[in-house]
Amino acid sequence: MTAAPRSRWSRFTTAFAALAGTAVILTGGATAAHAEPSVTEIERQIDQDWNKLEPIIEQHNATREDLAVKRKQAAALAKQIAPLQRQVDLAMGQVGGLAAEAYKGEQVSTVNALLGSRTPGDVVTGLEMLDRFARRQQEQVQTVAALRDQLAAKKQPLDEMVAQLARTEAQLAAKKKQINAEIARLEKLRLKVYGNGGGGPLRPAPCPSEYISGPGGIAAKFACAQIGKIYVWGAAGPDHYDCSGLTMAAWEKAGVSLPHNARMQHDVTARVSRSELRPGDLVFYYSDLHHVALYVGNGWVVHASQSGKPITMKRVDDGQINSYGRPS
């Protein structure tokens, strides 16, 4: 790994070390109520730590994808190399046969036969035969060397690349495992605070219910961060939203453009089933598609409900569901 990732990792572990005292307070049953961090404080800390985790996850995903591609290339190359390897083996066998003949003295016998030739023509013919034999032996050795070099030239860079990617994947996986363990610890703290009613009526459950990578995770986190802001018709942030303005702004944060209209958002998103729902997906309500909310996991959505009311969480089934959509 380069120095920069190590530096980020060092800052990350330092931040987690600073949270150790908070963990002791929450899990140790401290009596001072003011010492217990609020949901907002824990959510903020999780967001900070998640922003450090996500680049590592994405790098891990990219490396894994690249490794899969290179392994396929290596497998395809191995199929191409197989016939070449057989040629190498055959040529080596032929060279070995020539060496065995020389060792047995067959060339010496040929020279003796030439010396005993009865005519000058016989001598010339024999010399030509020896010359052809020598050239053939030299060509066999050169052919073997060329084939072997060709084989090595094709295999070496790809083998090295696959090995390097495998090492990088292992290093990233180790870091991801460590960070995930710390995120899980913070999630437990968050659940404890929610269990004590610390989330308040607008945020009765963890929001989002899980932290996922990718655009859906970004959209879900953005929507959760808007809880408490007041619905204003036609607004799309940053201080006020209507229902489709909230979902549009959330997905805009994730780099996806949506129209500012619930029905139009329905028309430009892919249909998914209830069982396929994941954070960031859109939930459309009523037969005329006049309301849309953003799914944040575990059966909850965030939505801007009506004029003058704050953005809040509600159960996904609280309303007449029309369909589910996934922006892309």
C-alpha positions as CSV (number, residue, x, y, z in Angstrom):
1,M,0.0,0.0,0.0
2,T,1.1,3.6,-0.6
3,A,2.0,6.1,2.1
4,A,-1.3,8.0,1.7
5,P,-3.6,5.0,2.5
6,R,-1.4,4.2,5.5
7,S,-1.7,7.8,6.7
8,R,-5.5,7.8,6.3
9,W,-5.7,4.4,8.1
10,S,-3.6,5.9,11.0
11,R,-6.0,8.9,11.3
12,F,-8.9,6.5,11.2
13,T,-7.6,4.3,14.0
14,T,-6.8,7.4,16.0
15,A,-10.4,8.5,15.7
16,F,-11.7,5.2,16.9
17,A,-9.3,5.3,19.8
18,A,-10.9,8.6,20.8
19,L,-14.3,6.9,20.8
20,A,-13.2,4.3,23.3
21,G,-14.3,6.4,26.3
22,T,-17.8,6.8,24.7
23,A,-18.1,3.1,24.3
24,V,-17.2,2.5,28.0
25,I,-19.8,5.1,29.1
26,L,-22.6,3.6,27.0
27,T,-21.8,-0.1,27.8
28,G,-20.8,0.4,31.4
29,G,-24.1,1.8,32.6
30,A,-22.9,5.2,33.6
31,T,-25.4,7.0,35.9
32,A,-24.8,10.6,34.5
33,A,-27.5,11.1,31.8
34,H,-25.6,14.0,30.2
35,A,-22.6,11.7,29.5
36,E,-24.6,9.5,27.1
37,P,-24.1,10.8,23.5
38,S,-27.1,11.7,21.5
39,V,-28.3,9.9,18.4
40,T,-27.2,12.9,16.4
41,E,-23.7,12.7,17.8
42,I,-23.4,9.0,17.2
43,E,-24.8,9.4,13.6
44,R,-22.3,12.1,13.0
45,Q,-19.4,9.9,14.2
46,I,-20.6,7.0,12.1
47,D,-20.8,9.2,9.0
48,Q,-17.3,10.4,9.6
49,D,-16.0,6.9,10.0
50,W,-18.0,5.6,7.1
51,N,-16.5,8.3,4.8
52,K,-13.1,6.8,5.7
53,L,-14.3,3.2,5.2
54,E,-16.0,3.8,1.9
55,P,-12.9,4.6,-0.2
56,I,-11.3,1.4,1.1
57,I,-14.4,-0.6,0.2
58,E,-14.5,0.9,-3.3
59,Q,-10.8,0.3,-3.8
60,H,-11.3,-3.3,-2.7
61,N,-14.2,-3.7,-5.1
62,A,-12.2,-2.3,-8.0
63,T,-9.2,-4.5,-7.2
64,R,-11.5,-7.6,-6.9
65,E,-13.0,-6.8,-10.3
66,D,-9.6,-6.2,-11.9
67,L,-8.3,-9.4,-10.4
68,A,-11.3,-11.4,-11.9
69,V,-10.6,-9.9,-15.3
70,K,-6.9,-10.7,-15.1
71,R,-7.5,-14.2,-14.0
72,K,-9.8,-14.8,-17.0
73,Q,-7.1,-13.4,-19.2
74,A,-4.6,-15.7,-17.6
75,A,-6.9,-18.7,-18.1
76,A,-7.4,-17.8,-21.8
77,L,-3.6,-17.4,-22.3
78,A,-3.0,-20.8,-20.6
79,K,-5.2,-22.4,-23.3
80,Q,-3.2,-20.7,-26.0
81,I,0.1,-21.7,-24.4
82,A,-0.8,-25.4,-24.1
83,P,0.0,-26.2,-27.7
84,L,3.2,-24.2,-27.5
85,Q,4.2,-26.1,-24.4
86,R,3.7,-29.4,-26.3
87,Q,6.0,-28.1,-29.1
88,V,8.6,-27.2,-26.4
89,D,8.4,-30.7,-25.0
90,L,8.6,-32.3,-28.4
91,A,11.6,-30.2,-29.4
92,M,13.3,-31.0,-26.1
93,G,12.7,-34.7,-26.8
94,Q,14.3,-34.4,-30.2
95,V,17.3,-32.5,-28.9
96,G,17.6,-35.2,-26.2
97,G,17.6,-37.8,-28.9
98,L,20.4,-36.1,-30.8
99,A,22.4,-35.9,-27.6
100,A,21.9,-39.6,-27.0
101,E,23.0,-40.4,-30.5
102,A,26.2,-38.4,-30.0
103,Y,26.8,-40.0,-26.6
104,K,26.5,-43.4,-28.1
105,G,29.2,-42.5,-30.7
106,E,27.1,-42.6,-33.8
107,Q,28.8,-39.4,-35.1
108,V,32.2,-41.0,-34.4
109,S,31.1,-44.0,-36.4
110,T,30.1,-41.8,-39.2
111,V,33.5,-40.0,-39.3
112,N,35.2,-43.4,-39.3
113,A,33.1,-44.5,-42.1
114,L,34.1,-41.3,-44.0
115,L,37.8,-42.0,-43.5
116,G,37.3,-45.4,-44.9
117,S,35.5,-44.2,-48.0
118,R,36.8,-45.7,-51.2
119,T,36.3,-42.6,-53.4
120,P,36.6,-38.8,-53.0
121,G,32.9,-38.6,-53.9
122,D,32.0,-40.7,-51.0
123,V,33.9,-38.4,-48.7
124,V,32.2,-35.3,-50.1
125,T,28.7,-36.9,-49.7
126,G,29.6,-37.9,-46.1
127,L,30.8,-34.4,-45.2
128,E,27.6,-32.9,-46.6
129,M,25.6,-35.4,-44.4
130,L,27.6,-34.3,-41.3
131,D,27.0,-30.7,-42.1
132,R,23.2,-31.2,-42.5
133,F,23.2,-33.2,-39.2
134,A,25.1,-30.4,-37.4
135,R,22.8,-27.7,-38.8
136,R,19.7,-29.7,-37.9
137,Q,21.0,-30.1,-34.3
138,Q,21.7,-26.4,-34.1
139,E,18.2,-25.5,-35.4
140,Q,16.6,-27.8,-33.0
141,V,18.3,-26.1,-30.1
142,Q,17.5,-22.6,-31.4
143,T,13.9,-23.6,-31.9
144,V,13.6,-24.9,-28.3
145,A,15.2,-21.7,-27.0
146,A,12.9,-19.5,-29.0
147,L,9.8,-21.4,-28.0
148,R,10.8,-21.3,-24.4
149,D,11.5,-17.5,-24.5
150,Q,8.1,-17.0,-26.2
151,L,6.3,-19.0,-23.5
152,A,8.1,-17.1,-20.7
153,A,7.5,-13.7,-22.3
154,K,3.7,-14.3,-22.4
155,K,3.4,-15.8,-18.9
156,Q,5.6,-13.7,-16.8
157,P,3.9,-10.2,-16.8
158,L,0.4,-11.7,-16.4
159,D,1.5,-14.0,-13.6
160,E,3.2,-11.0,-11.8
161,M,0.1,-8.9,-12.3
162,V,-2.2,-11.6,-10.9
163,A,0.1,-12.1,-7.9
164,Q,0.3,-8.4,-7.2
165,L,-3.5,-7.9,-7.4
166,A,-4.0,-10.9,-5.1
167,R,-1.7,-9.4,-2.5
168,T,-3.5,-6.0,-2.8
169,E,-6.8,-7.7,-2.4
170,A,-5.7,-9.5,0.8
171,Q,-4.3,-6.2,2.3
172,L,-7.6,-4.4,1.5
173,A,-9.7,-7.2,2.9
174,A,-7.7,-7.2,6.1
175,K,-8.3,-3.4,6.5
176,K,-11.9,-3.7,5.6
177,K,-12.4,-6.4,8.2
178,Q,-10.9,-4.2,10.9
179,I,-12.9,-1.1,10.0
180,N,-16.1,-3.1,9.7
181,A,-15.6,-4.4,13.2
182,E,-15.4,-0.8,14.5
183,I,-18.5,0.3,12.5
184,A,-20.3,-2.7,14.0
185,R,-19.4,-1.4,17.5
186,L,-20.7,2.1,16.7
187,E,-23.9,0.5,15.3
188,K,-24.4,-1.2,18.7
189,L,-24.0,2.2,20.4
190,R,-26.5,3.7,18.1
191,L,-29.1,0.9,18.6
192,K,-28.7,1.3,22.4
193,V,-29.5,5.0,22.1
194,Y,-32.5,4.4,19.9
195,G,-33.6,1.7,22.3
196,N,-33.6,4.4,25.0
197,G,-35.9,6.6,22.9
198,G,-33.0,8.9,22.0
199,G,-34.0,9.1,18.4
200,G,-37.2,11.1,19.0
201,P,-40.5,10.8,17.2
202,L,-39.1,11.9,13.8
203,R,-36.4,9.3,13.9
204,P,-37.8,6.3,15.7
205,A,-35.2,3.8,14.2
206,P,-31.7,3.9,12.9
207,C,-31.5,5.9,9.7
208,P,-30.3,4.4,7.4
209,S,-30.7,1.0,9.0
210,E,-27.4,-0.1,7.5
211,Y,-24.5,1.6,5.8
212,I,-24.0,0.4,2.2
213,S,-21.6,1.6,-0.5
214,G,-22.7,2.9,-3.8
215,P,-25.3,5.5,-4.9
216,G,-28.1,4.0,-3.0
217,G,-26.2,4.3,0.3
218,I,-25.3,7.9,-0.5
219,A,-29.0,8.8,-1.3
220,A,-30.2,7.1,1.9
221,K,-27.7,8.9,4.1
222,F,-28.7,12.2,2.5
223,A,-32.4,11.7,3.1
224,C,-31.8,10.7,6.7
225,A,-29.8,13.9,7.2
226,Q,-32.8,16.0,6.1
227,I,-35.1,14.7,8.9
228,G,-36.7,17.6,10.8
229,K,-36.7,20.1,7.9
230,I,-40.1,21.4,7.0
231,Y,-42.1,20.4,3.9
232,V,-42.6,23.3,1.4
233,W,-44.5,22.7,-1.8
234,G,-42.2,22.8,-4.9
235,A,-39.0,23.0,-2.8
236,A,-35.9,20.9,-3.4
237,G,-33.6,22.0,-0.7
238,P,-31.4,22.8,1.0
239,D,-33.7,24.1,3.8
240,H,-37.1,22.8,2.6
241,Y,-38.4,19.9,0.4
242,D,-41.5,18.4,-1.0
243,C,-41.8,14.7,-1.5
244,S,-40.2,14.4,-5.0
245,G,-37.9,17.3,-4.2
246,L,-36.4,15.2,-1.4
247,T,-35.9,12.1,-3.4
248,M,-34.5,14.1,-6.3
249,A,-32.0,15.9,-4.1
250,A,-31.0,12.6,-2.4
251,W,-30.2,11.0,-5.7
252,E,-28.6,14.1,-7.1
253,K,-26.2,13.8,-4.2
254,A,-25.4,10.3,-5.5
255,G,-24.8,11.6,-9.0
256,V,-28.1,10.5,-10.5
257,S,-30.5,13.0,-12.1
258,L,-34.2,12.6,-11.4
259,P,-37.2,14.8,-12.4
260,H,-39.0,16.8,-9.8
261,N,-42.2,14.8,-10.0
262,A,-43.3,11.6,-8.3
263,R,-45.0,10.1,-11.4
264,M,-42.0,11.1,-13.7
265,Q,-39.6,9.5,-11.2
266,H,-41.7,6.3,-11.4
267,D,-41.4,6.4,-15.2
268,V,-37.6,6.7,-15.2
269,T,-36.7,4.1,-12.5
270,A,-36.5,0.4,-12.8
271,R,-39.2,-1.7,-11.1
272,V,-38.1,-3.9,-8.2
273,S,-40.1,-6.1,-5.9
274,R,-40.7,-5.7,-2.2
275,S,-38.2,-8.5,-1.4
276,E,-35.5,-6.7,-3.5
277,L,-35.8,-3.4,-1.7
278,R,-32.5,-1.9,-0.5
279,P,-31.6,1.5,0.9
280,G,-32.0,4.3,-1.6
281,D,-34.9,2.7,-3.5
282,L,-38.0,4.7,-4.1
283,V,-41.5,3.8,-2.8
284,F,-44.4,5.2,-4.8
285,Y,-47.8,5.6,-3.2
286,Y,-51.4,5.7,-4.4
287,S,-52.9,4.9,-7.8
288,D,-52.2,8.3,-9.2
289,L,-48.5,8.2,-8.0
290,H,-48.9,11.5,-6.1
291,H,-46.4,10.6,-3.3
292,V,-42.9,9.2,-3.2
293,A,-40.6,8.2,-0.3
294,L,-37.1,6.9,0.0
295,Y,-36.4,3.5,1.5
296,V,-33.7,3.5,4.2
297,G,-33.9,-0.2,5.2
298,N,-35.5,-2.5,7.8
299,G,-39.0,-1.6,6.7
300,W,-38.6,2.2,7.0
301,V,-38.8,5.1,4.6
302,V,-38.0,8.8,4.9
303,H,-40.5,11.2,3.3
304,A,-41.7,14.8,3.2
305,S,-45.3,14.3,3.9
306,Q,-47.3,17.5,3.7
307,S,-47.1,21.3,4.0
308,G,-45.8,22.6,7.3
309,K,-44.8,19.1,8.6
310,P,-41.2,18.0,9.2
311,I,-39.5,15.4,7.1
312,T,-39.7,12.2,9.1
313,M,-39.5,8.4,9.0
314,K,-42.4,6.1,8.7
315,R,-43.1,2.4,8.1
316,V,-43.0,1.5,4.4
317,D,-46.5,0.0,4.6
318,D,-48.0,3.2,6.1
319,G,-49.9,4.2,3.0
320,Q,-51.3,2.7,-0.2
321,I,-48.2,1.4,-2.0
322,N,-48.2,1.5,-5.8
323,S,-44.8,0.2,-6.7
324,Y,-41.0,0.3,-6.0
325,G,-38.3,1.9,-8.2
326,R,-34.5,1.9,-8.4
327,P,-32.8,4.9,-10.0
328,S,-29.7,4.1,-12.1
